């Protein structure tokens, strides 16, 4: 190997550095930039303009405010109306868009003007409780759980035009990673990142990004994106693929919140987890009922139809058993995957809790220092100077007092956020415990179905053994009868042949054996040898080859 010289080493290191830079540039990580990539607008998203619901709950709102917006002109008017909270403002809270995915046969529902959450819910209940004939219909408590036969609609379908979505992309500070999260349709995802961005009309600031996606293996899958600015406690969120029943659940939950609750960055992801929990529980109950039915069929395999049409019933039932077993196994794996994402969400909540503890401690220490400095300055300045030179000294003392009040208010705000964080952590832990129980339940049913199948096969084997034993008894009886009668029958047939003559032509008793009897003996020996040879060839000589052929046939089948 030739020795590397100095320039060669420098060139090698330069090539390695360039490859590392290229690899880092190709990494799909959380870049400090907002906005969906230009290619993703056409590659990932589909557009169909309809009305969407905007829910807003900020520190200046007494209750959640709701708008129904559809056209681009309506969106532009809302953004310019002054009701849209800016990042460089002073409002904390939540702004949420529910990207409505209309179900098959579902009518449009929108309000013509801005309304409160209570007004929206009242109008919703009024319209949803009335049948086509005008009579009241009882709206079930679990309307969300009763829509299993809904036509599936992808979360990629947006109720906006492309130009409107570009405007929302800018105003709601969407992160480019939402496109890749939405594209993962067959697996659940929870994604979190902390970035530093240049917001519109604002200086560079920190932002927290959260994405979540549920699997589309079952109906009513959703996707979520949240961009939270912790400096002012303001969150912008969008829920994609949201049916009207889910929208009602979200608005009902937000209506019970306060501005402090809405300002927590994981509040909407927590609601998202609750909705997915409801969907999973419904799916688990349906699958458990199916599996129990299959186990019941395995416990009682003999029915009237089984006796009359065995082949038809067996052909119909066996594929159903396999499909239900595979569906339950897939459901269990999906529950494990989603529980992993909930664990990531819980870790994020705990990290926020630790950050709030540090911020609360820093705010308390700053308040103590400010209070101590204010006390020292008030003691160092004589009272006469305070009153005689009020124009110069009072602003300083007043400034310290105002700063102390601000620090105290900041500490109180962090304390509220911490209490909300405690509630979210506790609820996420409870949901994870429930998922652990459901996963164990799925495992139990899978094991039960396997055991039931083994028992059914064992009972079938016992029945086959008993039938074989009965057949053996019958064959033994036949063999005994054969052994009793076969020698006599054989001898009778032999001595009745024309090769033997027992009487002469005159009628006297005289035994004569034909000289051609050797022909009978020779032909009988030849056919006996041929018969034994064929039996040996097909049953002994070819027997080692048969298992390999049968195994190959079974594997190809």
C-alpha positions, 0 to 999 in steps of 0.5 A, spaced: 500 500 500 503 506 498 504 511 503 499 517 503 503 524 502 500 530 505 496 533 500 493 526 499 491 526 506 488 533 505 484 531 499 481 525 503 479 529 509 476 534 504 472 528 500 470 525 507 467 532 509 464 533 503 460 527 504 458 528 511 455 535 509 451 531 503 449 526 508 447 531 513 443 535 507 439 529 505 437 528 512 429 528 513 430 532 520 426 538 523 429 544 519 428 551 522 424 553 516 416 553 516 412 552 510 410 546 506 415 544 500 413 546 493 412 539 491 408 537 496 402 541 494 401 537 488 404 530 490 401 529 497 395 534 498 388 534 494 383 539 494 376 540 494 373 547 496 368 546 502 366 549 508 371 548 514 370 550 522 375 555 525 375 554 533 379 560 537 380 560 544 385 566 547 386 570 553 381 575 551 375 571 549 370 569 554 368 562 551 371 559 544 369 563 538 367 559 532 367 561 524 365 557 518 369 559 512 369 556 505 372 561 499 378 564 499 375 571 500 372 569 506 379 566 509 382 573 507 377 577 510 378 573 516 385 574 517 385 581 516 379 582 520 383 583 526 380 577 530 386 572 527 391 572 533 398 574 531 404 571 533 407 578 535 401 580 539 399 579 546 394 574 546 395 566 548 391 561 547 389 556 541 386 557 534 384 550 531 382 549 524 378 542 523 379 540 516 372 537 515 371 530 511 364 529 509 361 522 510 357 519 505 350 522 505 352 527 510 349 534 509 353 540 510 353 544 517 355 551 517 353 557 521 352 564 517 356 568 522 361 568 528 358 564 534 360 561 541 361 554 542 354 553 546 351 556 540 354 552 535 353 546 539 345 548 540 345 549 533 348 542 531 344 538 536 337 542 533 339 540 526 342 533 528 336 531 532 331 532 527 329 527 522 327 528 515 319 528 517 320 533 522 320 529 528 325 528 534 330 523 533 334 520 539 341 522 538 345 516 541 351 518 546 356 514 542 355 517 535 362 517 534 362 510 535 356 508 531 359 510 524 363 503 522 360 503 515 362 510 513 365 511 506 373 512 508 376 518 506 383 520 506 386 525 510 389 528 504 383 531 501 383 538 504 376 542 504 380 548 501 383 550 494 390 550 493 391 558 493 387 558 500 391 552 503 397 556 501 395 562 505 393 557 511 400 554 510 403 561 511 398 564 517 398 557 521 406 556 520 405 549 518 412 545 518 414 542 512 414 535 516 407 534 516 407 532 509 411 526 510 407 524 517 400 524 513 403 520 507 405 514 512 397 512 512 398 505 514 402 506 521 401 511 527 406 517 528 407 522 533 412 527 531 415 533 536 420 538 534 423 544 537 425 549 532 427 557 531 423 560 526 422 567 523 415 568 524 411 573 520 412 581 522 416 578 528 423 577 530 426 570 530 423 566 536 422 559 538 417 554 536 414 547 538 412 543 532 407 537 534 404 532 528 400 526 529 397 521 524 393 515 526 392 508 521 387 508 516 386 500 517 380 502 520 375 508 518 375 515 521 383 516 521 385 523 522 392 527 522 394 533 526 399 538 526 400 544 532 405 549 532 406 552 538 410 559 540 411 558 548 414 566 548 406 568 548 403 561 549 399 561 542 398 555 538 396 554 531 393 547 530 389 543 524 386 537 524 385 533 517 380 528 515 375 530 521 368 528 520 362 532 523 361 527 529 369 528 531 368 535 530 362 536 535 366 532 540 372 537 539 368 543 540 364 540 546 371 539 549 374 545 548 368 549 550 369 546 557 376 549 557 379 556 559 384 560 556 390 557 560 388 550 558 388 552 551 395 555 551 398 548 553 401 545 547 399 538 548 392 540 549 390 538 542 394 532 541 391 530 548 384 530 545 387 527 539 389 521 543 382 521 546 378 520 539 383 515 537 382 511 544 374 511 542 375 509 535 380 503 538 375 501 543 370 500 538 374 496 533 376 492 539 369 490 541 367 488 534 373 484 533 372 481 540 365 479 538 367 476 532 373 472 535 368 469 540 363 467 535 369 463 531 371 460 538 364 458 539 363 455 532 370 451 534 367 448 540 360 446 537 363 444 530 357 439 529 351 442 526 345 440 522 348 443 516 355 440 518 351 433 517 348 435 511 353 439 507 360 437 510 364 440 504 360 446 503 360 448 511 368 447 511 370 451 505 366 457 508 368 457 515 376 455 515 377 462 511 373 466 516 377 463 522 384 465 518 381 472 517 379 473 524 385 471 527 389 475 522 385 481 523 385 480 531 393 479 530 393 486 526 389 489 531 394 487 537 400 490 533 396 496 531 395 497 539 402 496 541 404 501 535 399 507 537 401 505 545 409 507 543 406 513 540 403 515 546 409 513 550 413 519 546 407 524 547 408 522 555 415 523 554 414 530 551 409 532 556 414 530 562 419 534 558 415 540 558 413 539 565 421 539 567 422 546 563 416 549 566 419 547 573 425 550 571 422 557 568 418 557 575 424 557 579 427 562 575 421 567 575 421 566 583 428 567 583 428 573 579 422 576 583 426 575 589 432 579 587 427 584 584 424 585 591 430 585 594 433 590 590 427 595 591 427 594 598 434 596 598 433 602 594 427 604 598 431 604 604 437 607 601 433 613 599 431 618 604 423 619 604 424 627 603 428 625 597 423 621 595 417 626 595 422 632 593 425 629 587 419 625 585 420 626 578 426 623 578 426 617 583 419 615 583 419 612 576 425 608 578 421 605 584 415 605 580 419 601 574 421 596 579 414 595 582 411 594 576 417 589 574 415 585 580 408 585 579 410 582 572 414 577 575 409 575 580 404 574 574 409 570 570 410 565 576 402 564 577 401 563 569 407 558 569 403 555 575 397 554 571 400 551 565 404 546 570 397 544 573 394 543 566 401 539 564 400 534 571 392 533 568 395 531 561 400 527 564 395 523 568 390 522 563 396 520 558 398 515 563 391 512 564 390 511 557 396 507 556 394 503 562 388 502 558 391 500 552 396 495 556 389 492 558 386 491 551 393 489 548 393 483 554 385 482 552 387 481 544 393 476 546 388 472 551 383 472 545 388 470 540 391 464 545 384 462 546 382 461 539 389 457 538 387 453 544 380 452 541 383 450 534 387 445 537 382 442 542 377 442 535 383 438 532 384 434 538 377 432 538 377 431 530 383 426 531 379 422 537 373 422 532 377 419 527 381 414 532 374 412 534 372 411 527 378 407 525 377 403 531 370 401 529 373 400 522 378 395 525 373 391 529 369 390 522 375 388 518 377 383 524 370 380 523 371 380 516 378 377 516 375 372 521 370 370 516 374 370 510 379 365 514 374 360 516 371 360 509 377 361 504 380 355 505 374 351 503 372 355 498 379 355 494 379 347 495 372 347 492 374 351 486 380 347 485 377 340 485 371 342 481 376 343 475 376 339 469 383 337 471 380 332 476 376 326 474 373 322 480 369 317 476 370 313 470 365 313 464 362 306 467 360 310 473 365 307 478 369 311 483 376 312 479 380 318 481 384 321 475 388 327 474 389 330 467 396 331 464 395 338 463 395 340 470 402 343 470 399 349 465 394 351 471 400 351 476 405 355 471 400 360 469 398 361 477 405 362 479 406 367 473 400 371 475 402 370 483 409 373 481 406 379 477 401 381 482 406 381 488 411 384 484 406 390 482 404 390 490 412 391 492 413 396 486 408 401 488 407 400 496 415 398 498 419 401 492 416 407 491 414 409 498 421 413 500 419 418 494 412 419 496 413 424 502 417 429 498 412 429 493 407 430 498 411 435 502 412 439 495 405 439 493 403 442 500 408 447 500 406 450 493 398 449 495 
